[in-house]
Amino acid sequence: MTARPLPLGVLASGRGSNLQAILDEIAAGRLAAAVRVVVSDVADAFALERARRAGVPAVVVDPKRPGGKAAYERELADVLAAHGVDLVVLAGYMRICGPTLLAAFPGRILNIHPSLLPAFPGLHVQRAALENGARFSGCTVHFVDAGVDTGPIVAQAVVPVLDADTEETLADRILRQEHRVYPHAIRLFAEGRLRLAGRRVLVDAPAPGAGDAALVHPPLPA
Ligand code: GRF
């Protein structure tokens, strides 16, 4: 008997390449999930087009309305609930989650951020990594809490920062890892393997050998 695919709701404000990576992973049979709805706060977000092409309902929820953020998030939560969503996936969603959305999906909202949190939360993170001379950057999937990029960390991927990097080349290198690590983190959630312990996320049966993994940059001599 196969487990019921985890019903996902994806929130996106822009191009939706992470959404696409998740859709592709599901289509390839590597992620037991189903994107039930894609919701955007931006009417012409390309993520909505990606959803339509995949046969997924694409919904715009306009944040400008009487009642402010609470009313906006109430409608968001209603749309997600109406589509039977169990896990909310923020994929380039450019708003801070407020108490209404957090309360509707407690412990069931994931985000991806293009830095190695807790370093460089917020915006312009590649610029910050370059300006601070970081040797490594990467991406982080984390549970969402009331802060800005502060929730418990589920998974990270690390990339080197190269001397010739610009914000764009570094962002591209990180994005390629985002597309791998986000479906991976969702898979761990779908398989029930994530457990919160304070601010830590413990993973049941992690792959053997992870404790020996290390990246050094510049590389050590062979
Ligand atoms: C990604 O870099 C993600 O880490 C950040 O916003 C960007 C979204 O890209 N939160 P896309 O819309 O998924 O292509």
py3Dmol code that shows the C-alpha trace and the ligand (Angstrom):
import py3Dmol

protein = """\
ATOM      1  CA  MET A   1       0.000   0.000   0.000  1.00  0.00           C
ATOM      2  CA  THR A   2       1.406   3.414  -0.921  1.00  0.00           C
ATOM      3  CA  ALA A   3       1.044   6.338   1.444  1.00  0.00           C
ATOM      4  CA  ARG A   4      -1.334   9.161   0.509  1.00  0.00           C
ATOM      5  CA  PRO A   5       0.642  11.915  -1.264  1.00  0.00           C
ATOM      6  CA  LEU A   6       1.198  14.878   1.049  1.00  0.00           C
ATOM      7  CA  PRO A   7      -1.079  17.738  -0.097  1.00  0.00           C
ATOM      8  CA  LEU A   8       1.014  20.890  -0.623  1.00  0.00           C
ATOM      9  CA  GLY A   9       0.020  24.523  -1.052  1.00  0.00           C
ATOM     10  CA  VAL A  10       2.743  26.671  -2.576  1.00  0.00           C
ATOM     11  CA  LEU A  11       2.922  30.436  -2.037  1.00  0.00           C
ATOM     12  CA  ALA A  12       5.023  32.311  -4.581  1.00  0.00           C
ATOM     13  CA  SER A  13       5.511  35.910  -5.648  1.00  0.00           C
ATOM     14  CA  GLY A  14       7.780  35.539  -8.672  1.00  0.00           C
ATOM     15  CA  ARG A  15       9.350  33.258 -11.261  1.00  0.00           C
ATOM     16  CA  GLY A  16       8.652  30.011  -9.388  1.00  0.00           C
ATOM     17  CA  SER A  17      11.742  27.972 -10.214  1.00  0.00           C
ATOM     18  CA  ASN A  18      11.551  26.244  -6.823  1.00  0.00           C
ATOM     19  CA  LEU A  19       7.889  25.460  -7.465  1.00  0.00           C
ATOM     20  CA  GLN A  20       8.967  23.923 -10.775  1.00  0.00           C
ATOM     21  CA  ALA A  21      11.637  21.810  -9.086  1.00  0.00           C
ATOM     22  CA  ILE A  22       9.015  20.471  -6.661  1.00  0.00           C
ATOM     23  CA  LEU A  23       6.530  19.760  -9.477  1.00  0.00           C
ATOM     24  CA  ASP A  24       9.261  17.987 -11.461  1.00  0.00           C
ATOM     25  CA  GLU A  25      10.298  15.867  -8.488  1.00  0.00           C
ATOM     26  CA  ILE A  26       6.688  14.814  -7.931  1.00  0.00           C
ATOM     27  CA  ALA A  27       6.201  14.066 -11.644  1.00  0.00           C
ATOM     28  CA  ALA A  28       9.349  11.925 -11.615  1.00  0.00           C
ATOM     29  CA  GLY A  29       7.896   9.836  -8.791  1.00  0.00           C
ATOM     30  CA  ARG A  30      10.588  10.835  -6.327  1.00  0.00           C
ATOM     31  CA  LEU A  31       8.394  12.861  -3.958  1.00  0.00           C
ATOM     32  CA  ALA A  32       5.165  11.461  -2.530  1.00  0.00           C
ATOM     33  CA  ALA A  33       3.328  14.778  -2.552  1.00  0.00           C
ATOM     34  CA  ALA A  34       0.819  16.666  -4.676  1.00  0.00           C
ATOM     35  CA  VAL A  35       0.687  20.413  -5.238  1.00  0.00           C
ATOM     36  CA  ARG A  36      -3.006  21.103  -4.640  1.00  0.00           C
ATOM     37  CA  VAL A  37      -2.880  24.863  -5.205  1.00  0.00           C
ATOM     38  CA  VAL A  38      -0.440  27.660  -5.998  1.00  0.00           C
ATOM     39  CA  VAL A  39      -1.308  31.029  -4.502  1.00  0.00           C
ATOM     40  CA  SER A  40       0.342  34.332  -5.319  1.00  0.00           C
ATOM     41  CA  ASP A  41       0.079  37.863  -4.015  1.00  0.00           C
ATOM     42  CA  VAL A  42       1.299  39.058  -7.446  1.00  0.00           C
ATOM     43  CA  ALA A  43      -1.188  38.756 -10.328  1.00  0.00           C
ATOM     44  CA  ASP A  44       1.425  38.249 -13.069  1.00  0.00           C
ATOM     45  CA  ALA A  45       3.850  36.017 -11.161  1.00  0.00           C
ATOM     46  CA  PHE A  46       5.294  33.427 -13.552  1.00  0.00           C
ATOM     47  CA  ALA A  47       4.776  30.823 -10.822  1.00  0.00           C
ATOM     48  CA  LEU A  48       1.043  30.992 -11.609  1.00  0.00           C
ATOM     49  CA  GLU A  49       1.743  30.128 -15.247  1.00  0.00           C
ATOM     50  CA  ARG A  50       3.886  27.176 -14.168  1.00  0.00           C
ATOM     51  CA  ALA A  51       0.985  25.971 -12.017  1.00  0.00           C
ATOM     52  CA  ARG A  52      -1.494  26.199 -14.905  1.00  0.00           C
ATOM     53  CA  ARG A  53       0.871  24.292 -17.199  1.00  0.00           C
ATOM     54  CA  ALA A  54       1.024  21.537 -14.587  1.00  0.00           C
ATOM     55  CA  GLY A  55      -2.765  21.465 -14.221  1.00  0.00           C
ATOM     56  CA  VAL A  56      -2.632  22.903 -10.716  1.00  0.00           C
ATOM     57  CA  PRO A  57      -5.172  25.534  -9.580  1.00  0.00           C
ATOM     58  CA  ALA A  58      -3.538  28.987  -9.617  1.00  0.00           C
ATOM     59  CA  VAL A  59      -5.086  31.576  -7.327  1.00  0.00           C
ATOM     60  CA  VAL A  60      -4.287  35.254  -6.791  1.00  0.00           C
ATOM     61  CA  VAL A  61      -5.043  36.692  -3.371  1.00  0.00           C
ATOM     62  CA  ASP A  62      -4.717  40.468  -3.414  1.00  0.00           C
ATOM     63  CA  PRO A  63      -3.059  41.713  -0.225  1.00  0.00           C
ATOM     64  CA  LYS A  64      -4.605  45.183  -0.565  1.00  0.00           C
ATOM     65  CA  ARG A  65      -7.996  45.016   1.109  1.00  0.00           C
ATOM     66  CA  PRO A  66      -9.994  46.365   4.010  1.00  0.00           C
ATOM     67  CA  GLY A  67      -9.025  44.569   7.188  1.00  0.00           C
ATOM     68  CA  GLY A  68      -5.331  44.679   6.349  1.00  0.00           C
ATOM     69  CA  LYS A  69      -2.909  41.810   6.744  1.00  0.00           C
ATOM     70  CA  ALA A  70      -5.126  39.729   9.018  1.00  0.00           C
ATOM     71  CA  ALA A  71      -7.952  39.734   6.455  1.00  0.00           C
ATOM     72  CA  TYR A  72      -5.512  38.957   3.637  1.00  0.00           C
ATOM     73  CA  GLU A  73      -4.033  36.030   5.535  1.00  0.00           C
ATOM     74  CA  ARG A  74      -7.490  34.792   6.545  1.00  0.00           C
ATOM     75  CA  GLU A  75      -8.348  34.483   2.865  1.00  0.00           C
ATOM     76  CA  LEU A  76      -4.992  32.845   2.118  1.00  0.00           C
ATOM     77  CA  ALA A  77      -5.585  30.298   4.862  1.00  0.00           C
ATOM     78  CA  ASP A  78      -9.138  29.690   3.622  1.00  0.00           C
ATOM     79  CA  VAL A  79      -7.919  29.040   0.059  1.00  0.00           C
ATOM     80  CA  LEU A  80      -5.244  26.643   1.315  1.00  0.00           C
ATOM     81  CA  ALA A  81      -7.696  24.830   3.584  1.00  0.00           C
ATOM     82  CA  ALA A  82     -10.296  24.607   0.805  1.00  0.00           C
ATOM     83  CA  HIS A  83      -7.731  22.704  -1.261  1.00  0.00           C
ATOM     84  CA  GLY A  84      -6.975  20.303   1.587  1.00  0.00           C
ATOM     85  CA  VAL A  85      -3.423  21.546   2.096  1.00  0.00           C
ATOM     86  CA  ASP A  86      -1.397  19.896   4.885  1.00  0.00           C
ATOM     87  CA  LEU A  87       1.954  21.607   4.304  1.00  0.00           C
ATOM     88  CA  VAL A  88       2.447  25.187   3.122  1.00  0.00           C
ATOM     89  CA  VAL A  89       5.582  25.711   1.038  1.00  0.00           C
ATOM     90  CA  LEU A  90       6.884  29.258   0.634  1.00  0.00           C
ATOM     91  CA  ALA A  91       8.782  29.432  -2.646  1.00  0.00           C
ATOM     92  CA  GLY A  92       9.892  32.984  -3.340  1.00  0.00           C
ATOM     93  CA  TYR A  93       6.954  34.376  -1.366  1.00  0.00           C
ATOM     94  CA  MET A  94       8.020  37.928  -0.597  1.00  0.00           C
ATOM     95  CA  ARG A  95       5.925  38.633   2.507  1.00  0.00           C
ATOM     96  CA  ILE A  96       6.455  37.992   6.182  1.00  0.00           C
ATOM     97  CA  CYS A  97       3.976  35.468   7.586  1.00  0.00           C
ATOM     98  CA  GLY A  98       1.767  37.057  10.206  1.00  0.00           C
ATOM     99  CA  PRO A  99      -0.022  35.479  13.166  1.00  0.00           C
ATOM    100  CA  THR A 100      -3.156  34.598  11.184  1.00  0.00           C
ATOM    101  CA  LEU A 101      -1.348  32.366   8.685  1.00  0.00           C
ATOM    102  CA  LEU A 102       1.008  30.931  11.317  1.00  0.00           C
ATOM    103  CA  ALA A 103      -1.927  29.991  13.544  1.00  0.00           C
ATOM    104  CA  ALA A 104      -3.753  28.319  10.646  1.00  0.00           C
ATOM    105  CA  PHE A 105      -0.777  26.011   9.877  1.00  0.00           C
ATOM    106  CA  PRO A 106       1.229  25.605  13.093  1.00  0.00           C
ATOM    107  CA  GLY A 107       4.541  23.859  12.407  1.00  0.00           C
ATOM    108  CA  ARG A 108       3.391  23.235   8.856  1.00  0.00           C
ATOM    109  CA  ILE A 109       4.974  26.093   6.881  1.00  0.00           C
ATOM    110  CA  LEU A 110       8.375  25.715   5.210  1.00  0.00           C
ATOM    111  CA  ASN A 111      10.500  28.407   3.570  1.00  0.00           C
ATOM    112  CA  ILE A 112      13.703  28.393   1.551  1.00  0.00           C
ATOM    113  CA  HIS A 113      16.244  31.160   1.916  1.00  0.00           C
ATOM    114  CA  PRO A 114      19.371  31.685  -0.204  1.00  0.00           C
ATOM    115  CA  SER A 115      21.958  31.858   2.581  1.00  0.00           C
ATOM    116  CA  LEU A 116      23.331  29.647   5.313  1.00  0.00           C
ATOM    117  CA  LEU A 117      21.071  30.829   8.112  1.00  0.00           C
ATOM    118  CA  PRO A 118      21.448  32.208  10.699  1.00  0.00           C
ATOM    119  CA  ALA A 119      23.922  34.204   8.592  1.00  0.00           C
ATOM    120  CA  PHE A 120      22.395  36.779   6.292  1.00  0.00           C
ATOM    121  CA  PRO A 121      18.626  36.739   6.825  1.00  0.00           C
ATOM    122  CA  GLY A 122      16.427  39.167   4.897  1.00  0.00           C
ATOM    123  CA  LEU A 123      17.180  40.699   1.507  1.00  0.00           C
ATOM    124  CA  HIS A 124      20.324  41.201  -0.628  1.00  0.00           C
ATOM    125  CA  VAL A 125      21.922  38.135   0.878  1.00  0.00           C
ATOM    126  CA  GLN A 126      24.424  37.409  -1.898  1.00  0.00           C
ATOM    127  CA  ARG A 127      25.732  40.963  -1.634  1.00  0.00           C
ATOM    128  CA  ALA A 128      26.089  40.463   2.127  1.00  0.00           C
ATOM    129  CA  ALA A 129      27.965  37.172   1.659  1.00  0.00           C
ATOM    130  CA  LEU A 130      30.381  38.821  -0.798  1.00  0.00           C
ATOM    131  CA  GLU A 131      30.870  41.969   1.280  1.00  0.00           C
ATOM    132  CA  ASN A 132      31.613  39.893   4.371  1.00  0.00           C
ATOM    133  CA  GLY A 133      34.148  37.715   2.576  1.00  0.00           C
ATOM    134  CA  ALA A 134      32.321  34.458   3.321  1.00  0.00           C
ATOM    135  CA  ARG A 135      34.115  31.417   1.842  1.00  0.00           C
ATOM    136  CA  PHE A 136      30.859  29.500   1.703  1.00  0.00           C
ATOM    137  CA  SER A 137      27.252  30.358   1.205  1.00  0.00           C
ATOM    138  CA  GLY A 138      24.272  28.207   0.342  1.00  0.00           C
ATOM    139  CA  CYS A 139      20.620  27.765   1.058  1.00  0.00           C
ATOM    140  CA  THR A 140      18.479  26.846   4.025  1.00  0.00           C
ATOM    141  CA  VAL A 141      15.066  25.212   4.304  1.00  0.00           C
ATOM    142  CA  HIS A 142      13.453  26.090   7.616  1.00  0.00           C
ATOM    143  CA  PHE A 143      10.137  26.016   9.409  1.00  0.00           C
ATOM    144  CA  VAL A 144       8.550  29.442   9.486  1.00  0.00           C
ATOM    145  CA  ASP A 145       8.044  31.286  12.738  1.00  0.00           C
ATOM    146  CA  ALA A 146       7.124  34.901  13.487  1.00  0.00           C
ATOM    147  CA  GLY A 147      10.617  36.228  12.733  1.00  0.00           C
ATOM    148  CA  VAL A 148      12.343  36.971   9.448  1.00  0.00           C
ATOM    149  CA  ASP A 149      14.159  33.773   8.338  1.00  0.00           C
ATOM    150  CA  THR A 150      14.523  32.642  11.965  1.00  0.00           C
ATOM    151  CA  GLY A 151      12.628  29.353  12.235  1.00  0.00           C
ATOM    152  CA  PRO A 152      14.094  25.912  13.014  1.00  0.00           C
ATOM    153  CA  ILE A 153      16.416  24.685  10.261  1.00  0.00           C
ATOM    154  CA  VAL A 154      15.499  21.519   8.356  1.00  0.00           C
ATOM    155  CA  ALA A 155      18.171  21.271   5.664  1.00  0.00           C
ATOM    156  CA  GLN A 156      21.047  23.234   4.174  1.00  0.00           C
ATOM    157  CA  ALA A 157      23.250  22.983   1.102  1.00  0.00           C
ATOM    158  CA  VAL A 158      26.644  24.640   0.992  1.00  0.00           C
ATOM    159  CA  VAL A 159      28.396  26.137  -2.033  1.00  0.00           C
ATOM    160  CA  PRO A 160      31.773  27.847  -2.247  1.00  0.00           C
ATOM    161  CA  VAL A 161      32.034  31.580  -2.849  1.00  0.00           C
ATOM    162  CA  LEU A 162      34.511  32.050  -5.694  1.00  0.00           C
ATOM    163  CA  ASP A 163      36.809  35.041  -6.106  1.00  0.00           C
ATOM    164  CA  ALA A 164      35.241  35.924  -9.447  1.00  0.00           C
ATOM    165  CA  ASP A 165      31.670  35.763  -8.123  1.00  0.00           C
ATOM    166  CA  THR A 166      29.134  38.505  -8.602  1.00  0.00           C
ATOM    167  CA  GLU A 167      25.796  38.567  -6.811  1.00  0.00           C
ATOM    168  CA  GLU A 168      24.305  36.942  -9.922  1.00  0.00           C
ATOM    169  CA  THR A 169      26.788  34.076 -10.317  1.00  0.00           C
ATOM    170  CA  LEU A 170      26.593  33.277  -6.614  1.00  0.00           C
ATOM    171  CA  ALA A 171      22.778  33.407  -6.681  1.00  0.00           C
ATOM    172  CA  ASP A 172      22.749  31.006  -9.650  1.00  0.00           C
ATOM    173  CA  ARG A 173      25.062  28.534  -7.919  1.00  0.00           C
ATOM    174  CA  ILE A 174      22.890  28.637  -4.793  1.00  0.00           C
ATOM    175  CA  LEU A 175      19.652  28.329  -6.774  1.00  0.00           C
ATOM    176  CA  ARG A 176      20.808  25.072  -8.361  1.00  0.00           C
ATOM    177  CA  GLN A 177      21.155  23.642  -4.845  1.00  0.00           C
ATOM    178  CA  GLU A 178      17.797  25.094  -3.761  1.00  0.00           C
ATOM    179  CA  HIS A 179      16.174  22.967  -6.447  1.00  0.00           C
ATOM    180  CA  ARG A 180      17.712  19.833  -4.904  1.00  0.00           C
ATOM    181  CA  VAL A 181      17.377  20.570  -1.225  1.00  0.00           C
ATOM    182  CA  TYR A 182      13.776  21.866  -1.130  1.00  0.00           C
ATOM    183  CA  PRO A 183      12.195  18.672  -2.517  1.00  0.00           C
ATOM    184  CA  HIS A 184      14.492  16.713  -0.196  1.00  0.00           C
ATOM    185  CA  ALA A 185      13.263  18.615   2.880  1.00  0.00           C
ATOM    186  CA  ILE A 186       9.630  18.232   1.820  1.00  0.00           C
ATOM    187  CA  ARG A 187      10.230  14.490   1.376  1.00  0.00           C
ATOM    188  CA  LEU A 188      11.562  14.237   4.946  1.00  0.00           C
ATOM    189  CA  PHE A 189       8.448  16.053   6.204  1.00  0.00           C
ATOM    190  CA  ALA A 190       6.166  13.861   4.079  1.00  0.00           C
ATOM    191  CA  GLU A 191       7.800  10.729   5.458  1.00  0.00           C
ATOM    192  CA  GLY A 192       7.225  11.948   9.030  1.00  0.00           C
ATOM    193  CA  ARG A 193      10.951  11.983   9.752  1.00  0.00           C
ATOM    194  CA  LEU A 194      11.251  15.503  11.205  1.00  0.00           C
ATOM    195  CA  ARG A 195      10.916  16.143  14.926  1.00  0.00           C
ATOM    196  CA  LEU A 196      11.195  19.509  16.651  1.00  0.00           C
ATOM    197  CA  ALA A 197      13.389  19.698  19.752  1.00  0.00           C
ATOM    198  CA  GLY A 198      13.455  23.319  20.827  1.00  0.00           C
ATOM    199  CA  ARG A 199      15.068  25.214  17.973  1.00  0.00           C
ATOM    200  CA  ARG A 200      16.556  22.050  16.473  1.00  0.00           C
ATOM    201  CA  VAL A 201      14.957  19.776  13.931  1.00  0.00           C
ATOM    202  CA  LEU A 202      15.959  16.159  14.451  1.00  0.00           C
ATOM    203  CA  VAL A 203      15.826  13.803  11.468  1.00  0.00           C
ATOM    204  CA  ASP A 204      14.906  10.157  11.995  1.00  0.00           C
ATOM    205  CA  ALA A 205      17.338   7.739  10.355  1.00  0.00           C
ATOM    206  CA  PRO A 206      19.637  10.271   8.702  1.00  0.00           C
ATOM    207  CA  ALA A 207      21.767   8.917   5.872  1.00  0.00           C
ATOM    208  CA  PRO A 208      24.870   7.191   7.243  1.00  0.00           C
ATOM    209  CA  GLY A 209      28.172   8.988   6.895  1.00  0.00           C
ATOM    210  CA  ALA A 210      26.825  12.547   7.207  1.00  0.00           C
ATOM    211  CA  GLY A 211      28.942  13.091  10.310  1.00  0.00           C
ATOM    212  CA  ASP A 212      32.133  12.871   8.234  1.00  0.00           C
ATOM    213  CA  ALA A 213      31.096  15.355   5.567  1.00  0.00           C
ATOM    214  CA  ALA A 214      33.158  18.553   5.420  1.00  0.00           C
ATOM    215  CA  LEU A 215      33.828  21.150   2.769  1.00  0.00           C
ATOM    216  CA  VAL A 216      36.984  23.252   2.875  1.00  0.00           C
ATOM    217  CA  HIS A 217      37.476  26.272   0.667  1.00  0.00           C
ATOM    218  CA  PRO A 218      40.093  27.116  -0.518  1.00  0.00           C
ATOM    219  CA  PRO A 219      40.625  23.362  -0.845  1.00  0.00           C
ATOM    220  CA  LEU A 220      43.151  21.549   1.352  1.00  0.00           C
ATOM    221  CA  PRO A 221      46.171  20.083  -0.443  1.00  0.00           C
ATOM    222  CA  ALA A 222      45.411  16.615  -1.843  1.00  0.00           C
TER     223      ALA A 222
END
"""
ligand_1 = """\
14
GRF
C 14.927 31.865 -4.134
O 16.261 32.297 -4.187
C 14.522 31.590 -2.715
O 15.566 31.117 -1.924
C 14.085 32.951 -2.231
O 13.448 33.547 -3.341
C 13.955 32.963 -4.540
C 12.772 32.430 -5.282
O 13.110 31.945 -6.550
N 13.230 32.821 -1.082
P 12.001 31.174 -7.405
O 10.780 32.088 -7.507
O 11.685 29.892 -6.720
O 12.634 30.971 -8.762
"""
view = py3Dmol.view(width=600, height=400)
view.addModel(protein, "pdb")
view.setStyle({"model": 0}, {"cartoon": {"style": "trace"}})
view.addModel(ligand_1, "xyz")
view.setStyle({"model": 1}, {"stick": {}})
view.zoomTo()
view.show()
